Amino acid sequence: MPKERPTTRVLAMLELLQDRPGISGRDLAQRLGVDERTVRRYAAHLTDLGIPVTADRGRYGGYWLPPTFRLPPLTLTDGEADAVVLGLLAGHPYGLPGSSTESALAKINRVLPAAVADRAAALRDTLAFTLHPEPVTAPDPRIALDLAAAARDRRRVSITYRSWRGETSERDLDPYSLVFHSGRSYVTGLDSRRAAIRVFRIDRIQSLQPAADPQAAPPPPGFDPAAQVTASLGEVAGKHQVRVLLHTTLEQAARRIPPAAATLTQTSEGILLDTRAERFDTMAGYLAGLGCPLTVHHPAELRDALARLSDRLASYATRTREL
């Protein structure tokens, strides 16, 4: 892993001073991964650059920037501006707060060059999205950011969570990662109440604070947060476990079956499909639509549903009518 350059740490210190006025030298040193003597050297370097850093000594001392200090205006290339606008537009229909998105877009549009602003307007007017089938509630940005920081720093948090039934519970969570999937934001982590890795919708987390014991357990080796989310969502998608062997290639199967719909595993005999289904007749129609030979491993009811579908389609084929 490349060593972080001192300039990067100096800029990181400037960001911390803006976000946390009065931050102590000890906290700065811990966050920057240096000692307090180096923090003092960084402060002197910022002062040499014309950034007036002041330090209050003593038990309650810290580092400050003047309240009126502001960094020079942010400048973006045309390509960078396009990327920022596209990111804001892409996030709007998928649960990011609409008012925040609109106000950010308005501010950016006011300072864009005419040509770039025209392209951004064209993008806004012509961009379309496939939305989540259910109304999406935007998560609280502060909770999402606090979860991300806790996951990065391996800190345990206490959350108040509202289930899909409307029941409220409190639990400690060791967050591993945030996952954005199908229009919603999720957090994966070790749930103290279940002593198991769970997935929680972030928009259902009503409050978050540091846990009494802040030390969080690390994720298991090789843990895949995105796979955990899709697998967890698959478990609640239907009450029947389904296992089918598809006699095709993994590439062909992956083209027709999205990751959220099933788990695909390469075997010597073909592609093993694991998923869940609410209704066997619906699953039979879905499998038939894949257009490849298959063998049902489990359950027997799915075989019966496929046989009924086959008979029904055969009866359709024998119907004739003069036009």
Secondary structure, DSSP 8 states (H G I E B T S, - for coil): -----HHHHHHHHHHHHHHSTTB-HHHHHHHHTS-HHHHHHHHHHHHHTT---EEE-STT-EEE--TT---------HHHHHHHHHHHHHHGGGTS-HHHHHHHHHHHHHHS-HHHHHHHHHHHHH------SS------HHHHHHHHHHHHHTEEEEEEEE-TTS-EEEEEEEEEEEEEETTEEEEEEEETTTTEEEEEEGGGEEEEEEEEEEE-----TT--HHHHHHHHHHHTS-SEEEEEEESS-HHHHHHHS-TTT-EEEE-SSSEEEEEEES-HHHHHHHHHTT-S-EEEEE-HHHHHHHHHHHHHHHHHHT-----
